[in-house]
Amino acid sequence: MRAVRDDRGDIVDFELVLTNEATARMTGRAVADLIGRRVTETFPTYRPLGIFDRYRAVLETGQPDRFQVHYVGDGLESWFDIAAYPQGDSVVGTFLDITLIRQAQQV
């Protein structure tokens, strides 16, 4: 995801520049419908869940981040283990659906 910056240079969004079929299946969208789209328009829940701020911090600090989030919104309800790494002015993110693991832990 490439950072989208305002006139002051502040990160205001991220643009999806690369994704794969696994992400498309998880989100219920086609790869072609994801590429070139802004993250907060495609997944508005990123902001209230704090994912956007975590990505922004990865770019601002240059430090990778890894966290788990219960994603409820945008047609999804899943637990994800997310890893984010800085790459130039982009964030490379990986998502692992850990819903079944979390459910098994609740038993």
C-alpha positions in Angstrom: 0.0 0.0 0.0 1.5 3.3 -1.1 1.1 6.3 1.2 -1.2 9.0 -0.1 -0.1 12.4 1.3 -1.6 15.8 1.5 0.1 19.1 0.6 1.9 19.2 4.0 3.2 15.6 3.5 0.9 14.0 6.1 -0.3 10.5 5.3 -4.1 10.8 4.7 -4.7 7.4 3.1 -3.0 4.4 1.4 -3.5 3.2 -2.1 -3.6 -0.5 -2.8 -1.0 -1.2 -5.4 -0.6 -5.0 -5.1 -2.8 -7.7 -3.7 -3.4 -11.4 -4.3 -6.2 -13.9 -4.7 -6.1 -14.9 -1.0 -6.9 -11.3 0.0 -9.6 -11.0 -2.6 -11.2 -14.2 -1.2 -11.0 -13.0 2.4 -12.6 -9.7 1.5 -15.1 -11.0 -0.9 -13.8 -8.7 -3.7 -12.0 -9.3 -6.9 -8.3 -8.4 -7.2 -9.1 -6.0 -10.0 -11.6 -4.2 -7.7 -8.9 -3.7 -5.1 -5.9 -2.5 -7.1 -5.7 1.3 -7.4 -8.3 1.9 -4.7 -7.8 3.9 -1.5 -7.8 1.8 1.6 -10.2 4.0 3.7 -12.7 4.1 0.8 -12.6 0.4 0.3 -12.3 -0.6 3.9 -13.7 2.3 6.0 -13.4 0.2 9.2 -9.6 0.5 9.0 -9.8 3.9 10.8 -12.0 3.0 13.8 -10.2 -0.2 14.4 -6.8 1.6 14.5 -5.3 -0.3 11.5 -4.8 2.9 9.5 -2.9 4.5 12.4 -0.7 1.4 12.9 0.2 1.5 9.2 1.0 5.2 9.4 3.2 4.6 12.4 5.1 1.9 10.5 6.1 4.5 7.9 6.7 7.3 10.3 9.0 5.2 12.6 10.4 2.8 10.0 9.6 0.0 12.4 7.6 -3.1 11.5 4.5 -3.9 13.5 2.5 -7.0 14.2 -0.9 -7.2 15.9 -4.2 -9.0 16.0 -7.6 -7.4 15.4 -11.2 -8.5 15.5 -12.3 -7.0 12.2 -16.1 -6.4 12.2 -17.3 -4.2 9.3 -17.0 -3.8 5.6 -18.8 -7.2 5.1 -16.3 -9.0 7.3 -16.2 -10.5 10.7 -12.9 -12.3 11.3 -9.9 -12.2 13.6 -6.7 -11.3 11.7 -3.0 -11.5 12.6 -1.6 -8.5 10.7 2.1 -7.8 10.0 3.2 -4.5 8.5 6.6 -3.6 7.2 7.9 -0.3 5.8 9.0 -0.4 2.1 10.0 3.0 0.9 6.8 5.1 1.0 4.7 2.0 1.2 3.6 -0.5 3.8 3.7 -4.2 2.9 1.0 -6.0 5.0 0.2 -9.6 5.5 -3.1 -10.9 6.9 -3.6 -14.3 8.4 -7.2 -15.2 9.2 -7.0 -16.6 12.7 -10.8 -16.8 13.4 -10.8 -20.6 13.9 -7.9 -20.4 16.3 -9.5 -17.7 18.3 -12.8 -19.6 18.4 -11.0 -22.7 19.6 -9.3 -20.7 22.4 -12.8 -19.7 23.6 -13.9 -23.3 24.2 
